[in-house]
Amino acid sequence: MNMMENSKTKNIITAIALSLVLASCKAPMATVIKDEVKENIPQNFNQEEQQDANNNSGTTPWRQFFTDPNLVTLIETALKNNQELLITLQEIEIAKSGVLAKKGRLTPTVSAGIGAGLKKAGRYTSEGAGDATTQIEPGKEMPDPLGNFEAGLNASWEIDIWKKLRTEKESAVAHYLSTVEGKNFVLSNLIEEVADNYYELLALDNQLDIIQQYIKLQQRALEISKIQKEAAAATELAVKKFEAELAKSKAAEYTIRQQITEKENEINALLGRYPQPIVRTKENFMSTIPPTVYTGIPSQLLANRPDIKRAELELKASKLDVEAARKEFYPSLEISATLGLEAFKPSYLVKLPESIAYNLVGELAGPLINKSAIKANFQTADAKQVQALYEYDKTILNAYLDVANLMSKVKNIDQYYQLKSQETKALDQSIDIANQLFRNSRADYLEVLLNQRDALDAKMELIEAKQKQLSTVVDIYKSLGGGWK
């Protein structure tokens, strides 16, 4: 009879285990994704020119790329104090903790504890009746109420039979590495922002010098117009026009001064500090020659740009998340065990081996019906996987377009700067000629004013062209993946 009962029990367990395995076979399949953008990346940025794979400015450390000592000092300060960078560093720590948490699930959990309790069973219950007729020792009945004192170890462990926990850990590692690349991307952006704002500040300094020179020129023209009026060689209208132009220039001077203050504070904000003067040398700004930038080939962006590497790692993590979510449909095996001392009286705890108590349980469990929550989790992970692929493709495409656009901009801004230089020289000469003719009453005051305005605009635009020339080189350096090394 016992053999028949044992056989039935084994058959029941086998049937349950088989049903769990069969149920797990119905786990849905993940969406198969193909990365066509990465596979079809062009061989060159410009089809008319061949790039050299051995020359790539994106691999140049930023300390070698930037030679202005004042700018280098500002960047060093920003790398120590910038709040956005500090926030990103904490995201790395959070992701690192996530890896440790997933790794911890692969090992057994062991805890120690002690407990005490008191229980009274009803006399007319099977437990109460049994206790009432039981003697602990000859002549010693079971106490009523019955105490319970225990101390021991508890252990539980989920056996990773489907490697679900290992997959979750690998996903956490990929996410952690993506936060590291995210930090590198913040570094690259921060260096670009500091450099761009620094060059904009130098441009404003030079524009302020130009407007002050222009004010002095207008003051002399105003004095000449007053003298000519007294000599009846000019009218009151000419004097008022020169006065209005002088007032307009002085107002522009204060506008530039305000822009300088705001730009200094913008740099201070990037440096994570309260407003203070920005140390700089403005005298050599217009003679600064931008460094030559070598682009390498497009496929090198995949290894050099931290935002692409971050998107790639997030894609890897999302694929692992889908795999782990799919394994939730499989049955899980958990083992729990306890080992310790237990007695209804504290003094009996030291009586060995009678007070020793242990328990060992293995449980195989899996979902059979009502899997909507697991299905929803899987579908969410699958959709995020596809979303991560699109994000990765978008990052690659934008990176390629950034470099292609900036390569064209570098060439065009150089030509623009050369032509503006020619325009400025010609207008400077025309100002001298117009002033000479005005002194000799051979030119109208409007000719003098128009020449002065054109010359001022041209010089302002020339300074802006120099700033764009320098900033464009910084932007393409960052777009190639430079700045974080």
C-alpha positions in Angstrom: 0.0 0.0 0.0 2.8 2.4 0.9 4.6 1.6 -2.4 1.4 2.4 -4.3 1.0 5.7 -2.5 4.7 6.6 -3.1 4.2 5.7 -6.8 1.1 7.9 -7.0 3.0 10.8 -5.4 5.9 10.6 -7.8 3.5 10.5 -10.7 1.7 13.6 -9.5 5.0 15.5 -9.0 6.1 14.4 -12.5 2.8 15.5 -14.0 3.1 18.9 -12.3 6.7 19.4 -13.4 5.8 18.4 -17.0 2.9 20.8 -17.1 5.2 23.6 -16.0 7.7 22.8 -18.7 5.0 22.5 -21.4 3.5 25.8 -20.2 6.9 27.5 -20.5 7.3 26.3 -24.1 4.5 28.8 -25.0 6.8 31.8 -24.2 6.5 34.5 -27.0 9.4 35.3 -29.2 11.1 38.7 -29.2 11.0 40.9 -32.3 13.9 40.3 -34.6 15.7 43.7 -35.2 18.3 44.5 -37.9 20.6 47.4 -37.7 20.7 48.7 -41.3 21.9 52.2 -40.5 25.1 50.9 -38.9 25.6 48.4 -41.7 25.1 51.0 -44.5 27.2 53.9 -43.0 29.1 55.6 -45.9 32.8 55.1 -46.5 33.5 58.9 -46.5 31.9 62.1 -45.2 32.3 63.8 -48.6 32.0 61.7 -51.7 34.3 64.2 -53.6 37.2 63.7 -51.1 38.8 60.7 -49.6 39.5 60.8 -45.9 42.6 59.2 -44.2 41.7 56.7 -41.6 45.1 57.2 -39.9 44.4 60.9 -39.2 41.5 61.6 -36.8 41.4 64.7 -34.6 38.7 63.0 -32.5 41.4 60.9 -30.7 43.5 64.0 -29.8 43.4 64.7 -26.0 41.8 68.1 -25.3 44.9 69.4 -23.6 46.8 69.0 -26.8 43.9 70.4 -29.0 43.5 73.7 -27.0 46.6 75.7 -26.7 45.3 78.9 -24.9 46.4 78.6 -21.3 43.5 80.7 -20.0 41.0 78.4 -21.8 42.8 75.3 -20.5 42.5 76.6 -16.9 38.7 77.3 -17.4 38.2 73.8 -18.7 40.0 72.2 -15.8 37.9 74.2 -13.3 34.7 73.1 -15.1 35.7 69.4 -15.0 36.0 69.7 -11.2 32.9 71.8 -10.4 30.3 71.5 -13.1 27.0 70.4 -11.5 25.7 68.5 -14.5 28.9 66.5 -14.6 28.6 65.8 -10.8 25.0 64.6 -11.3 26.2 62.3 -14.1 28.8 60.8 -11.8 26.1 59.9 -9.3 24.1 58.2 -12.0 27.2 56.0 -12.5 27.2 55.1 -8.8 23.5 54.3 -9.0 24.1 52.0 -12.0 27.0 50.4 -10.2 24.8 49.6 -7.3 22.3 48.0 -9.7 25.0 45.6 -10.9 25.8 44.6 -7.3 22.1 44.1 -6.6 21.7 41.8 -9.6 24.9 40.0 -8.8 23.7 39.4 -5.2 20.6 37.5 -6.5 22.9 34.8 -7.9 24.1 33.8 -4.4 22.1 32.4 -1.5 20.6 34.8 1.0 21.4 33.8 4.6 20.0 35.6 7.7 20.3 34.9 11.4 17.5 35.5 13.9 16.1 34.8 17.3 12.5 34.7 18.4 10.1 34.1 21.3 6.4 33.3 21.5 3.6 32.0 23.6 0.7 29.9 22.5 -2.4 28.3 24.1 -4.3 25.7 22.2 -7.9 24.9 23.0 -8.3 21.8 25.2 -10.8 20.3 22.9 -8.7 20.4 19.8 -6.4 17.7 18.5 -3.3 19.8 19.4 -4.7 20.7 22.9 -5.7 17.2 23.7 -2.4 15.9 22.5 -0.4 18.4 24.7 -2.5 17.6 27.7 -1.7 13.8 27.5 2.0 14.3 26.7 4.8 14.3 29.3 8.1 15.9 28.6 9.8 13.8 31.2 8.3 11.3 33.6 6.0 13.3 35.9 6.4 16.6 33.9 3.5 17.6 31.7 3.6 19.9 28.8 3.3 23.5 30.0 0.1 25.4 29.3 0.3 28.0 27.8 3.2 26.7 25.6 6.2 28.9 25.0 8.4 28.8 22.0 12.0 30.1 21.9 14.2 29.7 18.8 17.5 30.9 17.4 19.1 29.9 14.1 20.0 30.6 10.4 17.6 31.0 7.5 18.8 30.5 3.9 17.0 30.9 0.6 18.3 30.5 -3.0 16.8 30.8 -6.4 18.6 28.3 -8.7 19.3 30.1 -11.9 18.4 27.1 -14.1 17.4 29.2 -17.1 20.2 31.8 -16.6 17.6 34.5 -16.1 19.4 36.1 -13.2 22.7 36.0 -15.2 20.9 37.8 -18.1 19.6 40.4 -15.7 23.1 41.0 -14.3 24.5 41.3 -17.9 21.8 43.9 -18.6 22.7 45.8 -15.5 26.4 45.8 -16.5 25.6 47.1 -20.0 23.5 49.9 -18.5 26.3 50.7 -16.1 28.8 51.0 -19.0 26.3 53.2 -20.8 26.3 55.6 -17.9 30.1 55.7 -18.1 29.8 56.7 -21.8 27.1 59.2 -20.8 29.6 60.8 -18.5 32.1 61.0 -21.3 29.5 62.6 -23.5 28.8 65.2 -20.8 32.5 65.8 -20.6 32.7 66.4 -24.4 29.8 68.7 -24.4 31.1 70.6 -21.4 34.4 71.3 -23.0 32.7 72.4 -26.2 30.5 74.8 -24.3 33.3 76.3 -22.3 35.4 76.8 -25.4 32.6 78.3 -27.5 31.6 80.7 -24.8 35.2 81.7 -24.2 35.6 82.6 -27.9 32.3 84.5 -27.8 33.5 86.5 -24.9 36.8 87.3 -26.7 34.7 88.4 -29.7 32.6 90.7 -27.5 35.8 92.2 -26.0 37.1 93.0 -29.5 33.7 94.4 -30.6 33.8 96.7 -27.5 37.2 98.0 -28.6 35.9 98.6 -32.1 32.8 100.5 -30.9 35.0 102.6 -28.6 37.3 103.4 -31.6 34.2 104.3 -33.7 33.0 106.6 -30.9 36.3 108.5 -31.0 36.0 108.7 -34.8 32.5 110.1 -34.6 33.5 112.6 -31.9 36.2 114.0 -34.3 33.6 114.1 -37.1 31.2 116.0 -34.9 33.8 118.5 -34.0 34.7 119.0 -37.7 31.0 119.5 -38.5 30.6 122.2 -35.8 33.7 124.0 -37.1 32.3 123.8 -40.7 28.9 125.1 -39.5 30.6 128.1 -37.9 32.4 128.7 -41.2 29.1 128.3 -43.1 30.5 125.2 -44.9 27.9 122.8 -43.2 24.4 123.1 -41.8 22.8 122.4 -38.4 21.4 119.2 -39.9 24.8 117.8 -40.3 25.7 118.6 -36.7 22.6 116.9 -35.4 23.1 113.8 -37.6 26.6 113.4 -36.2 25.3 113.9 -32.6 22.6 111.3 -33.1 25.1 108.8 -34.6 27.4 109.4 -31.6 24.6 108.8 -29.1 23.6 105.6 -30.9 27.2 104.3 -30.7 27.4 105.0 -27.0 24.2 103.1 -26.4 25.6 100.2 -28.4 28.7 100.3 -26.1 26.5 99.6 -23.1 24.7 96.9 -24.8 28.0 95.1 -25.5 29.1 95.6 -21.9 25.9 93.9 -20.7 26.5 91.0 -23.1 30.0 90.7 -21.7 28.7 90.5 -18.2 26.1 87.8 -19.1 28.7 85.8 -21.1 31.1 85.9 -18.1 28.4 84.6 -15.8 27.4 82.0 -18.3 31.0 80.7 -18.2 31.0 80.9 -14.4 27.8 78.8 -14.3 29.5 76.1 -16.4 32.4 76.3 -14.0 30.1 75.9 -11.0 31.0 79.1 -9.3 29.6 82.5 -8.4 30.2 85.5 -10.7 33.8 86.6 -11.0 36.0 88.0 -13.8 37.1 85.6 -16.5 40.9 85.7 -17.0 41.6 86.1 -20.7 43.8 87.9 -23.3 41.9 89.6 -26.0 44.7 91.2 -28.0 45.6 88.2 -30.1 42.1 87.1 -30.8 41.9 88.3 -34.5 45.3 86.7 -35.3 44.5 83.3 -33.8 44.7 80.5 -36.4 42.3 77.6 -35.8 44.0 74.2 -35.6 43.6 71.9 -38.6 41.0 69.2 -38.1 41.3 65.7 -39.6 38.1 63.8 -39.8 39.2 60.2 -40.3 36.4 57.9 -41.8 32.7 57.7 -40.7 33.0 54.2 -39.2 35.4 55.6 -36.6 32.6 57.6 -35.1 31.2 54.3 -33.7 34.3 53.9 -31.5 35.1 57.6 -30.8 31.8 59.2 -30.0 30.6 58.4 -26.5 26.9 59.1 -27.3 27.0 56.4 -30.0 28.7 54.0 -27.6 26.1 54.8 -24.9 23.2 54.2 -27.3 24.8 50.9 -28.4 25.2 49.7 -24.8 21.6 50.7 -24.1 20.5 48.7 -27.1 22.5 45.7 -25.7 20.9 46.2 -22.3 17.4 46.3 -23.8 18.0 43.1 -25.8 19.0 41.4 -22.5 16.0 42.8 -20.8 13.8 41.1 -23.4 15.6 37.8 -22.9 15.1 38.0 -19.2 11.4 39.0 -19.5 10.9 36.0 -21.8 12.4 33.7 -19.2 9.8 34.8 -16.7 7.4 32.4 -18.5 9.7 29.5 -17.4 9.3 27.7 -14.0 11.7 28.8 -11.2 13.4 26.6 -8.7 13.8 27.9 -5.1 15.5 26.2 -2.2 14.9 27.4 1.4 16.5 26.0 4.5 16.6 26.7 8.3 18.9 25.3 10.9 18.9 26.3 14.6 17.7 25.5 18.1 14.1 25.5 19.2 12.4 24.7 22.6 9.4 25.9 24.7 11.7 26.8 27.5 15.0 28.8 27.2 16.9 26.3 29.5 16.1 23.5 27.1 17.8 25.3 24.1 21.2 24.0 25.2 20.0 20.4 25.4 21.5 18.8 22.3 20.6 17.2 20.0 17.0 17.3 21.2 16.6 21.1 20.6 18.1 21.0 17.1 15.6 21.9 14.4 16.1 22.1 10.7 14.0 22.4 7.5 14.9 22.0 3.9 12.4 22.8 1.1 12.7 22.8 -2.7 10.0 24.5 -4.8 9.5 24.4 -8.5 6.9 26.9 -9.6 5.8 28.5 -12.8 2.9 30.4 -14.3 0.1 28.4 -15.7 -2.9 30.7 -16.2 -3.5 34.5 -15.9 -0.1 35.5 -17.4 -1.2 39.0 -18.4 1.3 40.7 -16.1 4.2 38.7 -17.4 3.0 39.2 -21.0 2.7 42.9 -20.4 6.2 43.0 -19.0 7.6 41.1 -22.0 5.8 43.3 -24.5 7.1 46.4 -22.7 10.7 45.1 -22.8 10.3 44.1 -26.5 9.0 47.6 -27.4 11.8 49.2 -25.5 14.3 47.0 -27.5 12.9 48.4 -30.8 12.9 51.9 -29.4 16.5 51.5 -28.4 17.4 50.4 -31.9 15.8 53.5 -33.4 17.6 55.7 -30.9 20.9 54.1 -31.8 20.3 54.6 -35.5 19.3 58.2 -35.0 22.4 58.8 -33.0 24.6 57.4 -35.7 22.8 59.3 -38.5 23.0 62.6 -36.5 26.7 62.1 -35.8 27.4 61.6 -39.5 25.4 64.6 -40.5 27.0 66.8 -37.8 30.5 66.1 -39.2 29.4 66.5 -42.8 27.7 69.8 -42.1 30.6 71.2 -40.1 33.2 70.1 -42.7 31.3 72.2 -45.2 31.0 75.1 -42.7 34.7 75.1 -41.9 35.5 75.7 -45.6 32.7 78.3 -46.1 33.5 80.2 -43.0 37.2 80.5 -44.0 36.2 81.9 -47.4 33.7 84.3 -45.6 36.4 85.5 -43.3 38.8 86.2 -46.1 36.2 88.2 -48.0 35.2 90.1 -44.9 38.9 91.0 -44.3 39.1 92.5 -47.8 35.8 94.4 -47.2 37.1 95.8 -43.9 40.4 97.0 -45.5 38.6 98.7 -48.4 36.1 100.5 -46.1 38.8 101.7 -43.7 40.5 103.3 -46.7 37.1 104.8 -47.8 36.6 106.4 -44.3 40.0 108.2 -44.6 39.1 109.4 -48.1 35.6 110.5 -47.1 36.9 112.4 -44.0 39.5 114.2 -46.1 36.9 115.2 -48.7 34.5 116.3 -45.9 37.2 118.5 -44.3 37.8 120.1 -47.7 34.0 120.5 -48.3 34.1 118.2 -51.2 31.9 115.5 -49.7 28.5 115.5 -48.0 28.2 114.5 -44.4 25.9 111.6 -45.4 28.8 110.1 -47.3 30.9 110.2 -44.2 28.2 108.7 -42.0 27.4 105.9 -44.5 31.1 105.0 -44.8 31.5 105.0 -41.0 28.5 102.8 -40.6 29.5 100.4 -43.3 33.0 100.1 -41.8 31.7 99.5 -38.3 29.3 96.8 -39.5 32.1 95.1 -41.5 34.5 95.1 -38.6 31.8 93.7 -36.3 31.0 91.0 -38.8 34.7 90.2 -39.2 35.0 89.7 -35.5 31.9 87.4 -35.5 33.5 85.5 -38.5 36.6 84.9 -36.5 34.6 83.7 -33.5 32.6 81.3 -35.8 35.8 80.1 -37.4 37.2 79.1 -34.0 33.9 77.7 -32.6 33.3 75.7 -35.7 36.6 73.9 -35.3 35.7 73.2 -31.7 32.3 71.9 -32.7 33.7 69.5 -35.4 36.4 68.3 -32.8 33.5 67.4 -30.5 31.5 65.9 -33.3 34.4 63.5 -34.1 34.3 62.3 -30.5 37.0 64.6 -29.1 37.1 66.2 -25.7 36.5 63.5 -23.2 39.9 61.8 -23.3 
